[in-house]
Amino acid sequence: MSPLHHKDDDDDGRRHGRLPSLYDLVPYIQQMAADIAATPLEQFAAQLMTRYFVREYIPESQIPTVVTINQITWDFLPDNSGERLGQQTPDAFIFLEEMVIEAVQLLQNAGLVMERRGLATTRRGRQALAAGTVGQILGEVYARHA
């Protein structure tokens, strides 16, 4: 297993508390970004919708953690120590984040998610998740704006 994934081959790194920085992960981030860029936008957005949102209504006061662009972007990466003092954010990370933003924007334009102390599903979004029609709705919305 690659040391970037912090699995069996990286036991030594974990024992010593060393995690790769964001810069150490640039090749991984570039590959992840390339894979996402090769995925049609509406398909990527549908994947985010089913991974991060639920079909049940949850009152804001009962949401344990909010979904944010930042959270989604960092979830694509293995454990890491983040940015280090004096290092700029790698361009590959910014590109990855922009693709997440673009997919979330499509979810918002389709009326499936809204901003509410983070991102949350709308009634239409919850219905689409329940009916399994997220991809269909996104395809229609994206085709109209393409």
N, C-alpha and C positions, 0 to 999 in steps of 0.2 A: 504494500500500500504506500502511496506517496506520502512523504512527510508533510505535505501541505494539508493532508486530511487528518493528521494527528491520530492515526490509528496505530496498529501494532508496531510498525517500524519506527514510530516516533516516541516510544516509551521514554527514551533517554531525555528528550526535550521536555516532556511533561514533568518528569521527576525534578528537573532543574528549573521548572517554571518558565521556560522560554517558549513563547509563542511567536510565530512569524508576524512581522509588521505588515501593514497594508502594502508596502513596497515589495516585500518578499513574496507577496501573493499576486503580483502583477501578471505573471504568465497564466495563473489559474483564472484570474479575473478576465483577462483577454479571451481565454477560451470560453468561459461562461458567457461573456458578452457576445462573442461570435455565434454561439449556439442560440442565444436568445434573438439576435438580429436575424438569424436564418428562419426563425419561427414567425409565421404571419402574426401581425399585431393583434388581431381579434382572437387568435388562438392563445397567445401569451396572456392577454387580458382575461380570457375565460379561465385559464389555469390559476391566475392570481385570485380571481373571484371565488373559485371553489376551494382554494387552499386557505384563504384568509377570512372568509366571511361565512356566516351561518344563515340558515333559512328561517330561524326563529327570531322573533322580536325580543331584544334584550334592552330593558330600560337603561339609560345612561348611568344611573346610579349603581347598576349591578354589573357593569362591564369591568372585569378585573384588569385588563390591559387594553389599550387602544391600538388600532392598526394605523401605522404611519408609513409614508414613503420611505423614511429612513429605516424603519424596522424591516420592511420588505427587502430593501436593497441589501442590508447587512445579513439577512437570513440566507442569501445566496452564497455567502462565504463561509469557509470553515472557521473554527475558532482562531482568533488572531488577537494581537495586542493593539490593533488600530493604528492610527497615525502616530508618528513620533515627533517630538519637538523639533522644529526646523525643517521637517519634510512637508512638501506640498502634497495635496491629495493627488494620487496618480490619475492621469487622464483616463485610464481604463475603468477606474472606479466611477468617475464622473459619467462616462459613457453608459455604464451599467445603470447608474441611478437615473439617467435621462430616459432610458428605455422603460424603466419601471414607471416613471412619471408619465410617459406617453401612454402606457397601458392603463394606468389609473385614470388619466384624463378621458380615455375612451369609455371606461366604466362610468365615469361621471356624466359624460355626454349622452350615454345611453340611458341615464336615469337609474342606474343600478346601485350606485353608491353615492354618498354625500359626505360632506365635511361636518363632523359633529364631535368635537374634542378628539380629533383623529378621524379616521374614515369609518363609516358605518353603512350598512345596507339600507336601501329605501324599501318601501312596500313592494315596488316593482322588482327590485333586486331579490328580495326574499321569495317572491312568487316565482321568479325565474329559476332560482336555485331549487326550489321545491319541484318545479315542473321539468327541470333539466333543459331549459330553453336559453340559458345564458349565451351559448355560442351562436345560436340563431339570431338572437337580438343584437349581439355585437356585430355579426356579419352584416345585418341589415343597416345598422347605424354607420358602420365603417364604409359600406358601399355607397351610401348617400353622400358622405363627406370626401370620398376619394376622387 
